[in-house]
């Protein structure tokens, strides 16, 4: 018996104990067709995923300088740099544990040592891994909350965006001089709520340990040096002219 489609002689095959006749040529062509459709669908899914990641990274607002950087981009000229990179990389690779424990990573010390570079790399790598990340600076955070004074938006909802709703918060430039004690109190409320609710937070600051202890007060600063806190001191002189923090 010949195939009605191509005229090739049909062959007998056993399928689940039943003998059937089929055209090997047409069967192979059909399989190739399905394989091609599956490959196209997979490629389309990859492209869609890449676009989603790109859009989420763009929405972070990290700036063109740091966009697209990875841990391989970070220099390791000093022992401190190696430790900082290792800790941050492990936090990303074991983020489920990091997230469940609500750990805070505090990167502090001299300007120009790569704190922002590492923070933005972590943000991008976490997004690639499928985690939700909120990235901001203290001034940007405070500004967004202050804007509620001029609108009908609720101030507490604006605070809760950072204190409760952000699954992972990366907040930079902690310790910069802001206008009022009220605004400092808002930042402390955000960090305190996140600590109490076991929400992971990554912080950068150009202050030294003494400056942070004075800024936060001993109670909050002590938290950053407990089992729920990792403090990374950046005290080397220079890491990369293109990666000033």
Backbone as CSV, one residue per row, in Angstrom:
resi,resn,N_x,N_y,N_z,CA_x,CA_y,CA_z,C_x,C_y,C_z
1,UNK,0.849,-1.185,0.000,0.000,0.000,0.000,0.891,1.244,0.000
2,UNK,0.547,2.203,-0.869,1.323,3.426,-0.978,0.643,4.578,-0.239
3,UNK,1.484,5.561,0.158,0.984,6.737,0.871,0.141,7.596,-0.062
4,UNK,-1.029,8.030,0.387,-1.903,8.879,-0.425,-1.294,10.258,-0.665
5,UNK,-0.360,10.663,0.201,0.217,12.013,0.091,1.391,12.066,-0.875
6,UNK,2.360,11.160,-0.690,3.579,11.234,-1.497,3.775,10.038,-2.419
7,UNK,2.956,9.005,-2.280,3.049,7.833,-3.145,4.090,6.832,-2.719
8,UNK,4.823,7.122,-1.631,5.837,6.195,-1.129,5.160,4.985,-0.500
9,UNK,5.826,3.827,-0.653,5.241,2.600,-0.082,5.221,2.699,1.444
10,UNK,4.102,2.357,2.019,3.931,2.411,3.472,4.721,1.291,4.136
11,UNK,5.139,1.522,5.373,5.873,0.524,6.137,5.089,0.162,7.380
12,UNK,5.348,-1.057,7.869,4.668,-1.508,9.081,5.515,-1.170,10.311
13,UNK,4.831,-0.648,11.346,5.471,-0.328,12.620,4.633,-0.892,13.747
14,UNK,5.313,-1.288,14.821,4.577,-1.738,15.998,4.525,-0.585,16.997
15,UNK,3.332,-0.242,17.416,3.139,0.863,18.357,2.242,0.402,19.496
16,UNK,2.805,0.282,20.706,2.061,-0.183,21.875,1.400,-1.536,21.615
17,UNK,2.158,-2.404,20.939,1.657,-3.757,20.697,0.719,-3.872,19.509
18,UNK,0.497,-2.778,18.820,-0.401,-2.810,17.652,0.418,-2.500,16.412
19,UNK,0.232,-3.295,15.362,0.940,-3.081,14.103,0.164,-2.074,13.273
20,UNK,0.853,-1.019,12.865,0.222,0.023,12.052,1.055,0.242,10.805
21,UNK,0.431,0.787,9.779,1.132,1.152,8.556,1.254,2.670,8.481
22,UNK,2.443,3.127,8.114,2.661,4.569,8.001,3.742,4.853,6.976
23,UNK,3.729,6.051,6.471,4.743,6.489,5.514,5.894,7.106,6.281
24,UNK,7.062,6.466,6.188,8.210,6.951,6.946,8.620,8.355,6.505
25,UNK,8.560,8.599,5.201,8.950,9.904,4.680,8.053,11.010,5.231
26,UNK,6.746,10.807,5.152,5.813,11.824,5.651,5.889,11.973,7.171
27,UNK,6.098,10.830,7.859,6.216,10.875,9.315,7.438,11.680,9.745
28,UNK,8.570,11.449,9.046,9.795,12.184,9.355,9.624,13.678,9.071
29,UNK,8.979,13.995,7.959,8.752,15.397,7.616,7.836,16.074,8.636
30,UNK,6.825,15.325,9.099,5.924,15.878,10.099,6.652,16.132,11.418
31,UNK,7.555,15.198,11.783,8.326,15.365,13.008,9.252,16.579,12.899
32,UNK,9.882,16.728,11.714,10.747,17.891,11.498,9.955,19.190,11.602
33,UNK,8.737,19.160,11.085,7.876,20.341,11.140,7.554,20.698,12.596
34,UNK,7.170,19.690,13.378,6.841,19.940,14.786,8.070,20.397,15.568
35,UNK,9.248,19.812,15.250,10.486,20.236,15.919,10.793,21.700,15.606
36,UNK,10.571,22.106,14.351,10.841,23.485,13.957,9.884,24.446,14.655
37,UNK,8.605,24.081,14.736,7.623,24.921,15.423,7.974,25.061,16.901
38,UNK,8.389,23.926,17.520,8.761,23.948,18.943,9.979,24.840,19.167
39,UNK,10.963,24.754,18.234,12.167,25.580,18.359,11.825,27.054,18.207
40,UNK,10.938,27.361,17.253,10.523,28.755,17.059,9.780,29.281,18.281
41,UNK,8.946,28.419,18.867,8.195,28.824,20.052,9.153,29.071,21.227
42,UNK,10.164,28.181,21.370,11.148,28.345,22.433,11.932,29.638,22.246
43,UNK,12.324,29.922,21.012,13.067,31.146,20.718,12.210,32.379,20.980
44,UNK,10.939,32.278,20.648,10.013,33.375,20.900,9.858,33.615,22.401
45,UNK,9.786,32.508,23.163,9.676,32.628,24.612,10.940,33.251,25.201
46,UNK,12.107,32.860,24.653,13.368,33.447,25.111,13.393,34.954,24.830
47,UNK,12.960,35.329,23.649,12.946,36.739,23.269,11.987,37.533,24.160
48,UNK,10.825,36.929,24.451,9.849,37.589,25.326,10.418,37.769,26.724
49,UNK,11.072,36.715,27.219,11.678,36.774,28.554,12.793,37.826,28.600
50,UNK,13.618,37.856,27.548,14.712,38.831,27.497,14.162,40.252,27.478
51,UNK,13.061,40.458,26.753,12.437,41.784,26.702,11.884,42.178,28.072
52,UNK,11.246,41.223,28.771,10.703,41.492,30.098,11.819,41.876,31.070
53,UNK,12.932,41.134,31.014,14.069,41.424,31.890,14.629,42.811,31.584
54,UNK,14.779,43.106,30.293,15.306,44.400,29.885,14.420,45.543,30.374
55,UNK,13.115,45.362,30.270,12.177,46.402,30.710,12.229,46.592,32.226
56,UNK,12.369,45.490,32.964,12.431,45.586,34.423,13.731,46.246,34.873
57,UNK,14.827,45.937,34.195,16.100,46.568,34.521,16.051,48.058,34.190
58,UNK,15.431,48.388,33.061,15.269,49.791,32.688,14.459,50.536,33.742
59,UNK,13.424,49.872,34.267,12.538,50.503,35.259,13.240,50.744,36.597
60,UNK,14.345,50.050,36.843,15.075,50.254,38.099,15.592,51.681,38.222
61,UNK,15.979,52.254,37.087,16.546,53.594,37.128,17.982,53.617,37.607
62,UNK,18.768,52.598,37.250,20.154,52.519,37.723,21.102,53.370,36.878
63,UNK,20.667,53.792,35.703,21.522,54.613,34.848,22.326,53.783,33.867
64,UNK,22.725,54.433,32.783,23.434,53.740,31.702,24.799,53.223,32.131
65,UNK,25.455,53.897,33.070,26.805,53.489,33.484,26.835,52.056,34.001
66,UNK,25.785,51.658,34.701,25.796,50.351,35.361,24.949,49.299,34.654
67,UNK,24.199,49.713,33.674,23.308,48.779,32.983,24.121,47.729,32.224
68,UNK,23.744,46.469,32.402,24.403,45.388,31.689,25.641,44.842,32.372
69,UNK,26.050,45.423,33.488,27.225,44.913,34.194,26.891,43.622,34.934
70,UNK,27.905,42.781,35.108,27.771,41.529,35.857,28.880,41.478,36.909
71,UNK,28.874,40.426,37.698,29.923,40.293,38.711,31.312,40.206,38.074
72,UNK,31.389,39.724,36.834,32.681,39.677,36.147,33.218,41.077,35.861
73,UNK,32.333,42.072,35.879,32.748,43.453,35.613,33.432,44.093,36.811
74,UNK,33.303,43.475,37.979,33.800,44.080,39.222,35.254,43.695,39.474
75,UNK,36.114,44.692,39.657,37.541,44.474,39.873,37.806,43.837,41.234
76,UNK,38.878,43.051,41.322,39.261,42.395,42.580,40.736,42.636,42.862
77,UNK,41.115,43.882,43.005,42.516,44.224,43.236,42.913,44.103,44.704
78,UNK,41.931,44.146,45.606,42.215,44.110,47.041,41.426,42.965,47.683
79,UNK,41.893,42.531,48.846,41.215,41.457,49.578,39.789,41.867,49.924
80,UNK,39.609,43.130,50.282,38.275,43.613,50.619,37.322,43.538,49.451
81,UNK,37.828,43.833,48.248,36.997,43.730,47.049,36.581,42.284,46.796
82,UNK,37.511,41.372,46.985,37.212,39.951,46.773,36.125,39.486,47.734
83,UNK,36.243,39.901,49.006,35.245,39.496,49.992,33.887,40.100,49.664
84,UNK,33.872,41.398,49.330,32.608,42.069,49.029,31.915,41.420,47.845
85,UNK,32.681,41.156,46.797,32.111,40.515,45.608,31.606,39.118,45.937
86,UNK,32.385,38.354,46.717,31.997,36.994,47.078,30.710,36.972,47.887
87,UNK,30.602,37.865,48.861,29.402,37.917,49.699,28.174,38.275,48.861
88,UNK,28.309,39.300,48.026,27.180,39.747,47.208,26.768,38.681,46.193
89,UNK,27.744,38.013,45.612,27.456,36.959,44.637,26.757,35.784,45.304
90,UNK,27.240,35.396,46.485,26.602,34.297,47.214,25.185,34.665,47.633
91,UNK,24.975,35.923,47.991,23.627,36.367,48.372,22.659,36.189,47.211
92,UNK,23.116,36.482,45.993,22.275,36.304,44.805,22.050,34.822,44.525
93,UNK,23.124,34.039,44.578,23.033,32.609,44.253,22.192,31.843,45.275
94,UNK,22.190,32.293,46.523,21.418,31.631,47.591,20.318,32.555,48.095
95,UNK,19.679,33.248,47.155,18.781,34.319,47.550,17.541,33.832,48.290
96,UNK,17.106,32.625,48.033,15.939,32.111,48.763,16.218,32.092,50.264
97,UNK,17.413,31.642,50.661,17.790,31.650,52.082,17.934,33.082,52.593
98,UNK,18.577,33.905,51.799,18.778,35.310,52.143,17.433,36.004,52.347
99,UNK,16.473,35.700,51.471,15.151,36.337,51.526,14.364,35.854,52.735
100,UNK,14.385,34.560,52.988,13.606,34.005,54.100,14.075,34.541,55.445
101,UNK,15.366,34.786,55.567,15.901,35.265,56.844,15.790,36.779,56.985
102,UNK,15.415,37.466,55.893,15.297,38.919,55.958,16.614,39.611,56.226
103,UNK,17.686,39.086,55.665,19.022,39.615,55.927,19.205,41.008,55.322
104,UNK,19.942,41.841,56.030,20.323,43.159,55.530,21.810,43.150,55.204
105,UNK,22.151,43.616,54.005,23.550,43.808,53.650,23.834,45.298,53.669
106,UNK,24.803,45.697,54.469,25.215,47.096,54.559,26.601,47.237,53.936
107,UNK,26.691,47.971,52.831,27.976,48.259,52.202,28.312,49.723,52.505
108,UNK,29.372,49.953,53.254,29.661,51.307,53.699,31.156,51.616,53.604
109,UNK,31.448,52.903,53.544,32.847,53.319,53.527,33.129,54.340,52.445
110,UNK,34.366,54.374,52.003,34.853,55.424,51.128,34.107,55.488,49.798
111,UNK,33.962,56.704,49.307,33.388,56.919,47.984,34.354,56.424,46.917
112,UNK,33.805,55.921,45.815,34.642,55.475,44.714,35.202,54.084,44.874
113,UNK,34.607,53.269,45.719,35.121,51.911,45.961,34.221,50.813,45.390
114,UNK,33.176,51.183,44.657,32.385,50.179,43.947,31.121,49.713,44.640
115,UNK,30.657,50.453,45.627,29.431,50.030,46.322,28.220,50.059,45.393
116,UNK,28.076,51.163,44.676,26.946,51.275,43.749,27.046,50.240,42.644
117,UNK,28.237,49.994,42.178,28.429,48.991,41.129,27.925,47.623,41.595
118,UNK,28.334,47.213,42.791,27.894,45.916,43.308,26.382,45.904,43.554
119,UNK,25.848,46.993,44.076,24.408,47.052,44.358,23.590,46.929,43.078
120,UNK,24.025,47.613,42.023,23.275,47.556,40.760,23.459,46.215,40.055
121,UNK,24.624,45.614,40.221,24.821,44.264,39.664,23.881,43.287,40.355
122,UNK,23.790,43.373,41.681,22.890,42.494,42.421,21.445,42.691,41.960
123,UNK,21.054,43.933,41.776,19.687,44.213,41.326,19.409,43.540,39.996
124,UNK,20.341,43.660,39.060,20.138,43.092,37.727,20.152,41.562,37.751
125,UNK,21.068,40.992,38.518,21.151,39.532,38.593,19.904,38.941,39.259
126,UNK,19.367,39.628,40.252,18.153,39.151,40.920,16.960,39.200,39.975
127,UNK,16.876,40.244,39.172,15.789,40.334,38.194,15.916,39.218,37.160
128,UNK,17.124,38.946,36.703,17.336,37.845,35.751,16.897,36.517,36.349
129,UNK,17.059,36.374,37.670,16.677,35.131,38.347,15.191,35.082,38.681
130,UNK,14.471,36.146,38.356,13.015,36.132,38.538,12.508,36.776,39.811
131,UNK,13.379,37.478,40.547,12.952,38.124,41.788,12.539,39.578,41.544
132,UNK,11.619,40.049,42.375,11.181,41.447,42.300,12.116,42.307,43.129
133,UNK,12.553,43.436,42.566,13.511,44.311,43.233,13.044,45.759,43.106
134,UNK,13.140,46.490,44.207,12.908,47.939,44.209,14.255,48.598,44.479
135,UNK,14.676,49.472,43.549,15.964,50.155,43.683,15.718,51.647,43.797
136,UNK,16.374,52.287,44.771,16.189,53.723,44.937,17.381,54.301,45.691
137,UNK,17.420,55.618,45.756,18.344,56.315,46.649,17.509,56.934,47.765
138,UNK,18.165,57.330,48.839,17.428,57.958,49.935,16.692,59.206,49.448
139,UNK,17.384,60.043,48.691,16.763,61.290,48.229,15.577,61.012,47.302
140,UNK,15.721,60.018,46.417,14.612,59.684,45.521,13.428,59.124,46.308
141,UNK,13.726,58.301,47.307,12.687,57.730,48.165,11.934,58.837,48.911
142,UNK,12.686,59.720,49.558,12.066,60.812,50.316,11.264,61.726,49.394
143,UNK,11.817,61.999,48.208,11.114,62.869,47.264,9.771,62.285,46.857
144,UNK,9.732,60.972,46.621,8.477,60.346,46.206,7.436,60.394,47.315
145,UNK,7.886,60.322,48.578,6.953,60.406,49.705,6.480,61.845,49.904
146,UNK,7.402,62.787,49.743,7.035,64.195,49.903,6.035,64.652,48.845
147,UNK,6.068,64.026,47.682,5.144,64.410,46.616,3.683,64.165,47.000
148,UNK,3.467,63.271,47.965,2.082,63.017,48.396,1.491,64.226,49.104
149,UNK,2.353,65.133,49.594,1.841,66.330,50.280,1.055,67.225,49.332
150,UNK,1.392,67.164,48.031,0.780,68.049,47.044,-0.313,67.363,46.228
151,UNK,-0.593,66.110,46.546,-1.586,65.352,45.787,-2.569,64.699,46.744
152,UNK,-3.478,63.935,46.161,-4.455,63.205,46.971,-3.925,61.840,47.408
153,UNK,-2.681,61.526,47.050,-2.130,60.223,47.403,-1.899,60.129,48.902
154,UNK,-2.010,58.911,49.415,-1.857,58.681,50.843,-0.382,58.553,51.205
155,UNK,0.050,59.307,52.192,1.456,59.285,52.598,1.886,57.905,53.084
156,UNK,1.054,57.245,53.890,1.415,55.944,54.430,1.556,54.899,53.323
157,UNK,0.728,55.004,52.293,0.859,54.077,51.174,2.199,54.265,50.472
158,UNK,2.624,55.528,50.362,3.918,55.809,49.739,5.055,55.224,50.576
159,UNK,4.937,55.318,51.892,5.949,54.738,52.787,5.929,53.211,52.693
160,UNK,4.714,52.642,52.681,4.569,51.183,52.636,5.149,50.574,51.356
161,UNK,5.203,51.375,50.308,5.809,50.892,49.056,7.218,50.386,49.322
162,UNK,7.949,51.094,50.168,9.329,50.718,50.478,9.431,49.836,51.716
163,UNK,8.577,50.089,52.697,8.720,49.392,53.984,8.113,47.996,53.985
164,UNK,7.059,47.781,53.176,6.343,46.506,53.236,6.167,45.815,51.883
165,UNK,5.907,46.621,50.836,5.553,46.021,49.552,6.756,45.623,48.711
166,UNK,7.877,46.275,48.895,9.080,45.925,48.135,9.614,44.590,48.637
167,UNK,9.571,43.573,47.781,10.049,42.244,48.189,11.527,42.294,48.555
168,UNK,12.283,43.017,47.757,13.688,43.268,48.061,13.947,44.739,47.796
169,UNK,14.496,45.439,48.772,14.766,46.867,48.629,16.264,47.110,48.600
170,UNK,16.716,47.805,47.567,18.086,48.293,47.509,18.012,49.803,47.626
171,UNK,18.603,50.349,48.685,18.530,51.787,48.917,19.936,52.349,49.090
172,UNK,20.264,53.330,48.274,21.618,53.882,48.237,21.700,55.256,48.893
173,UNK,22.951,55.635,49.168,23.272,56.962,49.704,22.658,57.206,51.077
174,UNK,22.546,56.149,51.854,22.046,56.306,53.222,23.060,57.116,54.028
175,UNK,22.544,58.080,54.786,23.409,58.927,55.587,23.635,60.292,54.977
176,UNK,23.115,60.498,53.742,23.225,61.838,53.171,22.353,62.782,53.981
177,UNK,22.733,64.034,53.994,21.980,65.015,54.784,20.661,65.332,54.101
178,UNK,19.562,65.021,54.760,18.251,65.371,54.247,17.710,66.563,55.032
179,UNK,16.591,67.106,54.574,16.175,68.422,55.044,15.719,68.447,56.504
180,UNK,15.009,67.427,56.943,14.375,67.531,58.267,14.526,66.235,59.062
181,UNK,14.308,66.355,60.361,14.286,65.174,61.224,13.137,64.254,60.818
182,UNK,12.046,64.852,60.335,10.899,64.053,59.885,11.315,63.088,58.785
183,UNK,12.098,63.577,57.840,12.501,62.726,56.720,13.451,61.627,57.170
184,UNK,14.305,61.940,58.130,15.145,60.887,58.719,14.275,59.838,59.408
185,UNK,13.238,60.302,60.100,12.339,59.383,60.803,11.633,58.456,59.821
186,UNK,11.286,58.965,58.637,10.652,58.148,57.605,11.587,57.016,57.177
187,UNK,12.852,57.355,56.944,13.826,56.333,56.549,13.976,55.285,57.637
188,UNK,14.069,55.717,58.891,14.204,54.765,59.989,12.974,53.873,60.091
189,UNK,11.785,54.449,59.852,10.557,53.656,59.882,10.588,52.575,58.801
190,UNK,11.052,52.938,57.614,11.128,51.980,56.504,12.056,50.828,56.876
191,UNK,13.234,51.143,57.370,14.212,50.106,57.703,13.744,49.261,58.887
192,UNK,13.105,49.896,59.855,12.607,49.174,61.022,11.492,48.205,60.627
193,UNK,10.564,48.658,59.788,9.474,47.792,59.336,10.009,46.597,58.555
194,UNK,10.997,46.853,57.720,11.556,45.758,56.916,12.257,44.742,57.823
195,UNK,12.948,45.224,58.835,13.613,44.329,59.785,12.588,43.473,60.524
196,UNK,11.515,44.112,60.985,10.488,43.397,61.745,9.741,42.379,60.897
197,UNK,9.634,42.640,59.593,8.886,41.755,58.706,9.772,40.813,57.893
198,UNK,11.046,40.708,58.290,11.981,39.803,57.627,12.060,40.035,56.119
199,UNK,12.128,41.300,55.731,12.239,41.644,54.321,13.688,42.026,54.009
200,UNK,14.307,41.402,53.027,15.719,41.664,52.735,15.956,43.078,52.216
201,UNK,17.034,43.670,52.675,17.381,45.047,52.308,18.875,45.123,52.037
202,UNK,19.222,45.844,50.977,20.621,46.088,50.636,20.844,47.596,50.694
203,UNK,21.822,48.015,51.483,22.041,49.435,51.763,23.475,49.812,51.393
204,UNK,23.639,51.003,50.818,24.986,51.541,50.633,25.082,52.897,51.311
205,UNK,26.268,53.208,51.798,26.494,54.488,52.467,27.956,54.865,52.362
206,UNK,28.226,56.157,52.225,29.605,56.646,52.217,30.110,56.996,53.611
207,UNK,29.267,56.796,54.629,29.704,57.033,56.003,30.579,55.876,56.485
208,UNK,31.414,56.143,57.490,32.162,55.063,58.131,31.314,54.483,59.262
209,UNK,31.853,53.494,59.954,31.082,52.813,61.000,30.641,53.778,62.100
210,UNK,31.538,54.668,62.506,31.192,55.622,63.561,30.090,56.569,63.095
211,UNK,30.183,57.005,61.842,29.179,57.906,61.299,27.817,57.245,61.193
212,UNK,27.797,55.970,60.812,26.527,55.236,60.706,25.917,55.002,62.082
213,UNK,26.762,54.661,63.063,26.254,54.447,64.420,25.624,55.728,64.957
214,UNK,26.239,56.861,64.648,25.685,58.136,65.084,24.411,58.469,64.319
215,UNK,24.420,58.181,63.037,23.267,58.511,62.192,22.035,57.679,62.565
216,UNK,22.235,56.379,62.700,21.116,55.486,62.986,20.788,55.409,64.474
217,UNK,21.798,55.574,65.302,21.644,55.256,66.712,22.116,53.835,66.943
218,UNK,22.561,53.542,68.127,23.158,52.242,68.421,22.192,51.077,68.176
219,UNK,20.892,51.287,68.477,19.925,50.182,68.357,19.824,49.672,66.918
220,UNK,19.637,50.576,65.970,19.504,50.157,64.573,20.843,49.706,64.015
221,UNK,21.917,50.431,64.337,23.220,50.051,63.819,23.628,48.667,64.303
222,UNK,23.246,48.325,65.535,23.576,47.013,66.082,22.910,45.903,65.266
223,UNK,21.740,46.189,64.725,21.027,45.193,63.915,21.830,44.793,62.679
224,UNK,22.558,45.743,62.124,23.330,45.460,60.923,24.550,44.601,61.212
225,UNK,24.799,44.338,62.471,25.955,43.534,62.850,25.541,42.293,63.640
226,UNK,24.299,41.848,63.424,23.807,40.639,64.066,23.711,39.536,63.030
227,UNK,23.073,38.416,63.411,22.922,37.299,62.476,22.040,37.659,61.290
228,UNK,21.242,38.703,61.410,20.405,39.140,60.299,21.051,40.253,59.491
229,UNK,22.282,40.575,59.813,22.943,41.655,59.106,24.339,41.285,58.655
230,UNK,24.715,41.756,57.477,26.068,41.570,56.949,26.629,42.951,56.656
231,UNK,27.720,43.317,57.306,28.350,44.615,57.089,29.624,44.431,56.278
232,UNK,29.727,45.159,55.178,30.903,45.102,54.320,31.554,46.477,54.305
233,UNK,32.773,46.546,54.823,33.498,47.809,54.902,34.339,48.013,53.645
234,UNK,34.124,49.125,52.978,34.856,49.466,51.765,35.881,50.550,52.135
235,UNK,37.119,50.131,52.394,38.105,51.082,52.910,39.351,51.195,52.034
236,UNK,39.310,50.645,50.812,40.448,50.784,49.915,40.336,52.116,49.168
237,UNK,41.406,52.479,48.488,41.468,53.802,47.889,40.735,53.910,46.555
238,UNK,40.812,52.855,45.732,40.322,53.010,44.371,40.030,51.637,43.789
239,UNK,38.961,51.545,42.994,38.683,50.251,42.385,38.589,50.357,40.880
240,UNK,37.894,51.370,40.363,37.669,51.460,38.924,37.156,52.857,38.595
241,UNK,37.835,53.559,37.725,37.429,54.925,37.388,36.017,54.962,36.787
242,UNK,35.613,53.861,36.192,34.289,53.814,35.560,33.224,53.331,36.511
243,UNK,33.580,53.048,37.752,32.602,52.485,38.685,32.602,53.239,40.002
244,UNK,32.608,54.540,39.950,32.571,55.341,41.170,31.248,55.134,41.886
245,UNK,31.300,54.965,43.187,30.068,54.760,43.956,29.756,55.974,44.791
